[in-house]
């Protein structure tokens, strides 16, 4: 039998990921805003006392867990939006249109400062990605300048974060109203180039 060289570590080391430092803004900004708004309104206090007090020592700990779940939903929403954008690029389809929801559940976890900071960070990270430069030069150079192209991508991704956070808030409301356990919340794996 032949000896096979184990290349798993080398292969893993050569993998390249899409930039995602912008997610740190989501982890801090979304979680903080959501937790502050819920605690200020003393929302879910009776629900916490009736059904979740045995799982969480304090009400603020319960709210922090909810906030972390909403932040994960926002992060996953950005990944979903990047998939939509990249599929459009791959298929030579028109630039994806923004698809905001008709209404959003309370509390909106992305305040204006977080949205602005997130959009700016995405623009900073993706302006230096060669693939985006190539896509712009090939398909969008006549319609807009490169900064406008990246800003349009960033706007769609911010909308994805808003929609993803709202999806998670909807799951939380559903669990609370049906007296179910909290829904699972997991971050998606990093996106490979």
C-alpha positions in Angstrom: 0.0 0.0 0.0 1.2 3.5 -0.8 1.7 6.1 1.9 -0.4 9.1 1.3 0.9 12.5 2.4 -1.5 14.2 4.8 -2.1 17.7 3.3 -5.0 18.7 5.4 -3.1 21.3 7.4 -1.4 22.8 4.3 -4.8 22.9 2.5 -6.4 24.6 5.4 -3.6 27.2 5.7 -4.0 28.1 2.0 -7.7 28.8 2.2 -8.6 32.4 1.7 -11.6 34.0 3.2 -13.7 36.9 2.2 -13.1 40.0 4.5 -15.5 39.9 7.5 -14.1 42.3 10.1 -17.3 44.3 9.6 -19.0 41.6 11.7 -17.4 42.9 14.8 -19.5 46.0 14.4 -22.6 43.8 14.3 -21.5 41.8 17.4 -21.1 44.9 19.5 -23.5 47.4 18.0 -26.5 45.2 17.4 -26.2 43.3 20.7 -25.8 46.5 22.7 -28.6 48.4 21.0 -31.0 45.5 21.3 -30.1 44.8 25.0 -30.4 48.5 25.9 -33.8 48.9 24.2 -35.2 45.7 25.8 -33.9 46.5 29.3 -35.1 50.2 29.1 -38.6 49.0 28.3 -38.4 46.1 30.8 -39.7 43.9 28.0 -40.0 40.2 28.6 -39.6 40.5 32.4 -42.7 38.4 33.2 -41.8 35.9 30.5 -38.3 35.6 32.0 -39.7 35.1 35.5 -42.3 32.6 34.3 -40.3 30.4 31.9 -36.6 31.3 31.7 -35.5 32.1 35.3 -34.3 28.5 35.8 -32.0 28.7 32.8 -30.7 32.2 33.3 -29.6 33.6 36.8 -30.7 37.2 36.1 -32.9 39.1 33.8 -30.0 41.0 32.3 -28.2 37.7 31.5 -31.4 36.6 29.7 -31.5 39.8 27.7 -27.8 39.5 26.8 -28.5 36.0 25.5 -31.4 37.3 23.4 -29.1 40.2 22.1 -26.4 37.7 21.2 -28.9 35.7 19.2 -30.1 38.7 17.4 -26.6 39.7 16.5 -26.0 36.2 15.1 -29.1 36.6 13.0 -27.7 39.9 11.7 -24.4 38.3 10.8 -26.1 35.4 9.1 -28.2 37.9 7.2 -25.1 39.5 5.8 -23.9 36.1 4.6 -27.2 35.4 2.9 -27.1 38.8 1.2 -23.5 38.3 0.0 -24.7 34.9 -1.5 -27.4 36.8 -3.4 -24.9 39.4 -4.6 -22.3 36.8 -5.7 -24.9 34.7 -7.4 -26.0 37.7 -9.5 -22.4 38.4 -10.4 -21.7 34.8 -11.3 -24.9 34.6 -13.4 -24.3 37.9 -15.1 -27.7 39.0 -13.7 -28.6 42.6 -13.0 -27.4 44.1 -9.7 -29.7 42.8 -7.0 -32.5 45.1 -5.9 -32.8 46.0 -2.2 -35.6 44.0 -0.6 -36.6 45.6 2.7 -39.3 44.0 4.7 -42.7 45.7 4.7 -42.4 46.1 8.5 -39.9 45.3 11.2 -40.5 44.0 14.7 -39.6 45.9 17.8 -36.9 46.7 18.8 -35.0 47.6 15.7 -31.5 46.4 16.7 -29.5 48.5 14.2 -29.6 52.2 15.0 -28.5 54.8 12.5 -24.9 55.0 13.9 -24.4 51.2 13.6 -25.8 51.2 10.1 -23.5 54.0 9.1 -20.4 52.4 10.7 -21.2 49.0 9.2 -21.6 50.4 5.7 -18.4 52.3 6.0 -16.5 49.3 7.3 -17.8 47.1 4.5 -16.7 49.7 1.9 -13.3 49.9 3.4 -12.8 46.1 3.4 -14.2 45.4 -0.1 -12.6 48.3 -2.0 -9.3 46.4 -2.0 -10.7 43.1 -3.2 -9.4 42.3 -6.6 -12.5 40.2 -7.5 -14.7 43.2 -7.0 -12.5 45.4 -9.1 -12.7 42.9 -11.9 -16.5 42.5 -11.7 -16.9 46.3 -11.7 -14.6 46.7 -14.7 -16.4 43.9 -16.6 -20.0 44.7 -15.9 -20.7 48.0 -14.1 -18.0 50.5 -15.2 -20.4 52.4 -17.4 -23.2 52.7 -14.9 -21.3 54.0 -11.8 -17.9 54.6 -10.4 -16.1 52.0 -8.3 -16.8 53.6 -5.0 -20.5 53.8 -5.9 -20.4 50.1 -6.8 -18.8 49.1 -3.5 -21.2 51.4 -1.6 -24.2 49.8 -3.4 -22.9 46.3 -2.3 -22.4 47.6 1.3 -26.0 49.0 1.3 -27.4 45.6 0.3 -25.3 43.9 3.0 -26.5 46.3 5.7 -30.1 45.6 4.6 -29.2 41.9 4.9 -28.1 42.5 8.5 -31.3 44.3 9.3 -33.4 41.5 7.7 -31.4 38.8 9.4 -31.8 40.4 12.8 -35.5 40.8 12.3 -35.8 37.1 11.3 -34.2 36.2 14.6 -36.4 38.6 16.6 -39.4 36.9 14.9 -38.1 33.5 16.0 -37.7 34.8 19.5 -41.3 36.2 19.6 -42.6 32.9 18.2 -40.8 30.9 21.0 -42.0 33.3 23.7 -45.6 33.3 22.4 -45.8 29.5 22.1 -44.0 28.9 25.4 -41.2 27.0 23.6 -37.5 26.9 24.3 -35.4 29.6 22.7 -34.6 28.9 19.1 -31.1 27.7 18.2 -28.7 30.5 17.1 -25.5 29.6 15.3 -23.0 31.6 13.3 -22.4 30.4 9.8 -18.9 29.3 8.9 -16.6 31.9 7.3 -17.1 32.4 3.6 -14.4 31.0 1.4 -13.3 32.9 -1.7 
